[in-house]
């Protein structure tokens, strides 16, 4: 079996799931036949687990217009804590840690923009 090279688009927010996980690292996303389009993509080729994901289908996320769970008032919710524990144990990856990095990057960018505006 040939390894598939994945182009990770770091500047593409569509590839990062609301929970903070990078869909381009998922085996369903990188498979050659019927690849999953990622959590934010079309429903075509998604597994049942992805289609019924409590985080992807979260009413709070949709109602609040949140791009990521980290901007929700209930962050971190029970579903995210469960996912985080599972991924830490199985893959050594923290969804909550990823979301904290995303939030920090957003704050740095906003601060930079404000600094540039006030200097002008």
C-alpha positions in Angstrom: 0.0 0.0 0.0 1.4 3.4 -1.1 1.5 6.2 1.5 -0.6 9.2 0.5 1.0 12.6 0.8 -1.4 15.0 2.4 -1.2 18.8 1.8 -2.2 20.4 5.0 -3.6 23.8 4.5 -2.7 25.6 7.7 -4.6 28.7 6.6 -7.8 26.8 5.8 -10.1 26.9 8.8 -12.4 24.4 7.0 -9.9 21.6 7.7 -9.9 22.2 11.4 -13.0 20.7 13.1 -15.0 22.7 15.6 -13.4 20.5 18.3 -9.9 21.6 17.3 -8.8 18.4 15.6 -7.2 18.6 12.2 -9.3 16.6 9.7 -6.4 16.2 7.2 -4.7 13.9 9.7 -7.7 11.5 9.9 -7.4 8.1 8.1 -10.9 8.6 6.6 -9.8 12.0 5.1 -6.6 10.6 3.6 -7.9 7.3 2.2 -7.8 7.0 -1.6 -11.3 5.6 -2.1 -14.2 7.7 -1.1 -12.3 10.1 1.2 -14.2 12.0 3.9 -14.3 15.7 3.2 -13.7 16.6 6.8 -16.2 17.7 9.5 -17.1 20.9 7.9 -17.4 19.4 4.4 -20.3 17.7 2.6 -22.1 14.7 4.2 -21.0 12.5 1.3 -18.5 9.7 2.3 -18.7 10.5 6.0 -18.9 7.6 8.5 -21.9 7.2 10.7 -19.7 8.3 13.7 -18.9 11.5 11.9 -22.5 12.1 10.9 -23.8 11.6 14.4 -20.9 13.4 16.2 -22.3 15.2 19.3 -19.8 18.0 18.8 -20.3 18.5 15.1 -24.1 18.5 15.7 -24.0 20.6 18.9 -26.9 23.0 19.2 -24.9 25.4 21.3 -22.3 25.6 18.5 -24.9 26.2 15.8 -27.0 28.6 17.9 -24.1 30.7 19.0 -22.5 30.9 15.5 -19.2 29.6 16.9 -16.5 28.5 14.5 -14.8 26.5 17.3 -15.9 25.1 20.6 -13.5 27.4 22.5 -15.7 30.4 21.9 -18.7 28.7 23.5 -19.8 29.7 27.0 -19.9 26.0 27.9 -16.3 25.3 26.9 -15.1 22.7 27.7 -18.3 20.7 27.7 -18.7 17.1 28.7 -18.6 15.9 25.1 -15.4 17.8 24.4 -13.8 16.5 27.7 -14.6 13.0 26.7 -13.2 13.4 23.2 -10.1 15.1 24.6 -9.4 12.2 27.0 -10.0 9.6 24.3 -7.6 11.3 21.8 -4.9 12.0 24.5 -4.9 8.3 25.5 -5.1 6.9 21.9 -3.1 9.4 19.9 -1.3 11.7 22.3 -3.3 14.7 20.9 -5.4 17.1 22.9 -8.4 18.7 21.2 -8.7 21.2 24.1 -5.0 22.0 23.8 -5.4 22.6 20.0 -8.4 24.9 20.7 -6.3 26.9 23.2 -3.6 27.3 20.6 -6.2 28.4 18.0 -7.6 30.9 20.5 -4.2 32.2 21.4 -3.3 32.7 17.7 -6.6 34.5 17.2 -5.8 36.9 20.1 -2.2 37.5 18.8 -3.6 38.3 15.3 -6.3 40.7 16.7 -3.7 42.4 19.0 -1.4 42.8 16.0 -4.1 44.4 13.9 -5.2 46.7 16.7 -1.5 47.7 17.2 -1.1 48.4 13.5 -4.3 50.5 13.4 -3.3 52.6 16.4 0.2 53.2 14.9 -1.3 54.5 11.7 
